[in-house]
Amino acid sequence: MERKFKLALIVAFYLSKYDLKAAQDLGYKSRRQAFRGVGEKINVNHNTIKHMRDQFDTVLSHRAGYHQSPLPPSRAEVVEKYSFLSEMALFEIVKDILNVGMENNENIESYVKVLEEVEEKDNKNKRKAKVSTEYTTRGITGIKAEELFLTKFNEGKINGFSDGALIDTRQDGTGYDFKLPGDPDIYFEVKGLASVKGGILFTDKEWAVAEEKQEEYILVFITNISEEPNIQIIRNPYMKLKPNKSIYTTITVNWAVDASQLKS
């Protein structure tokens, strides 16, 4: 994959995630104008930008996107690495790409490096004839799974765990999605798959909390979300499951304040 297409994937993800607002924040009046403007800046056909955007739509709720097609491994990896950035951070990354583009730049090189690793995974998956979209994270189908769990819990349809008020901890970085106060407290981690089969990913924090909480840690595994959801409850997944460890290079954005601004 050429360098410009690797960078185009990041821009297309931003355009998908924030839709018309993203286009307007970049100075364009419409989505179509954004496709053309972005394409001109990074020398990628505007239809290719739109096609990439549409593929990312499969993980978002505001448009159906290519809902009939699996998300290619490179696109899934972009979601994995960029979906947890703030809107401001992602906007700054896209501005870097559009304003600096093909020039040598430390930030640009870091974005390309991550996606070079993605390309290696793409090629590896092709050789093994294995599609990485068997695996999922919250950025792909997890949100739908979490909302479905909430609905079923409130309807009293989660066997053995339907009494009490759930505490939503999804934005707290706790290593679990929901807490059910009690004696003892119960901790729910929700994972989802769009299809009927496939694997799931735990973050290191989630797996560490699963080890700590043991019987009080509940994995809610929901498959076939888009068709006929099936909910499986696994108590103490740390003891019952044997995952393989993977180490990923991730994008982290820090905001630096120059010392001159801190003088009293």
N, C-alpha and C positions, 0 to 999 in steps of 0.2 A: 504494500500500500504506500503510495507516495505521501511525502510529508504534508502536502496541502490537504489531502483527504483526511489525514489523521486529525489535523486542526479543524477541518470542516465538521467532523463528527461532534466536537465539543460545542461549536457554535450552533449546530442543528439541535443538539440536546437542549441548549438554552432557549432556542426559539420554540421548541416543543413544550418545555416546562412552563414558560411564562407567556407563551402565545402572543397575542397582539401587544400586550404590555411590553414584552421583550423587544419587539420590532420598534415600537415607539420610543422606548428608552435608548435605542441605538440611533435614533434620529430619523426613522422611516415612518411614513404615514399608514402603510398597510403591510400585510404579510407578504404579498407579492413583491412589493417594492423592497422589502427586506431580503427576500431570496436573491433578487437581482443585485442589490447593493453589496451584500455579503459575497456573492459569487464573484463580482468584479474585483473586490478587494483581495481575495485570496486565490483568484484565478481558478475557480471551480464553477462549472456550469450551474446556473440557477435551478435547473430542474433536478440536479443531483442534490443540491441543498434541500430542496423541498422533499425529495424522496427520503433523505436521511431523517428529516423532521418527522415525516409520516411514520417511519419505522419506530421512532422514539414514542410516538403517540400511543403505542400499544401498552405502555406502562402508566399512562396518565388517564384521567377520567373525563377531560373536557372534550375529547374527540376520540372516535373509535380507532382511527389510524389503520394500520395493517393488522387488524385483529385476527385475521385468519392465518397469519404467517408467524412462525416463531421468530423471536428477536435474534439476529445474528450474534455470534459470540463477541465481536468487537463492540457492537452497540450495547450489549448487556454489560460489558466491562466498563464502558463509559458511565452507564447508570450507576454501577457499583461504586465507582471512584468519585463521581461528581454530585450524586444526588443529595448528599448530606451537607454540601456547602450552602451557606446563606445566599440569598438572591444577590446581595451586594458583592460577595466574593466571586460568584460565578460571573456576574456582570463585568467585574474588573478583569477577569481572565479572558473573557470574550473581547473586551476592548484591547487587551494586549495583543490578541491574535489578529484583530482587524487593523490595528494601528501600526503594529510592528511587522506582522505577517511573516514573510520569508526571510527577514533579516536575522542575523545571529543575535540572540538575546538570551540572557540567563533564564528568564521566566519561560520564554517560548521553548527553549531546549528542555526544560523540565516537563512541559506538557507533552512534547514529542517523545521523550524517553518513556513516559508511562505508556503511551499508546504503541510504542515499539514492542513493549512487553505484551501488550494486547495482541499485536500481530503475531508474535511467536505463539501465543496461546491459540489463536485462530488456526495457524498452520498445524499445530500439534493436534488440535481437535479434528481437523480434516483428515490427517493421516490415520487417526484412530476411528474415524467415522463416528465420532461422538459429539453430539450437540450440547454445548454448554448450557443451553436454556433448560435442561433438565434440572438445573440448580437455580435457586432463586434467593433473593434477599428482600428485605422490606421495601427497597426501592423499586421492585418489579411487581410483585403481587401481594406483598405483605400488608399493605394498607387495606386492600380489599378483604384480606383474611381477618385483620383486626376488627374491621367494622362488622363483618359477618359474625364474629365471635361475640361482640358486644350485643348485637341484635338477639342472637340465640340465648345469651346469658340472661338478658332482660326478659325474654319470653319464658325463662325457666326450662330451657331445653339442653342445658349442659349438665349431664347426669352427675349428681353428687356435688355440684358446685353452683347452685342457683340461688342460694340464700345469702343476702347481704348486699352491700353497695360496693361496687368495684371502684378502686382508685386508679385513675389513668396516669401512668408514669412513662408514657412513650417518649416524651420530650426531656426526660430527666437523666438519661444516661445511666439507669440503674442496673441494667443487665436483664431486665424483664419488662413486659409491656403493661401488666395490670397487677394490682395487689388487692387481695381480698382480706380485710382485717378479720381476725378471729383468734382462736386459741388452739393451734398456732395460726399465724398469718399464712396465707397461701399466695404463691407468686406464679403468674401465668406468663409464659412466653409463647407468642402466636407466630406460626410459620405457615405459609401458604404456597400451593402449587396451582398453576392454571390447568394442568393436565391431571391425569389419574395416576401418573407415576413420576418418579424423580427423587432427587436428594434435596437436602436443605443445608443451609449454612448457619453456624453459630459464630458470633463474634467472640473474641477472646474473653471479653467482659461477661457475656452471657454464659459462656461455658464455666467460667470461674464461679459465678453466682450459682449455677446449677450444682457445682461440686459442694459449695458451702451450704445450700439450702436442702439438698438431698430430697427427702420425701415431701417437703413443702414446695418444691419447684415442679410446676406442671407444664409440659409441652403440649400445646394445642396445635395439632397438625391437620390442616385443612387442604384436601386435594380436590381437583376438578372444580375449582371455584367458578369458572365461567359457565358451567353446564349444570351439573347436579352435585353440589358440594357435599363432601363426606368429611365429618369431623372425627378425628381420632385423639383420644386423651392418653398421654404417656406420663405417668407419675415417675419422678426421679429419673429423667433421661440420662443423667450423668452415669448412673449405674447400668442402665439398660442399653445404651447406645455406645458404639465404638467409632467415633469419627476420625478422619484423617486430618492432620494439621496442614494448613497452607499458609504461606507468608506472602503478603502482597505489598507492593509499593503503592502508597496512597498520596493523593494531593492534599496538602495542608496549607491553608492560607493564614498568615499572621499579619497583623496590622502594626507597623512600626511607627513610633512617634520619635522624631528627632530630638536630641538632647536640648537643642536651642529653644524648643517650645516649652521646656519644663523649668526654665529659669524663673525664680521668684522675683 
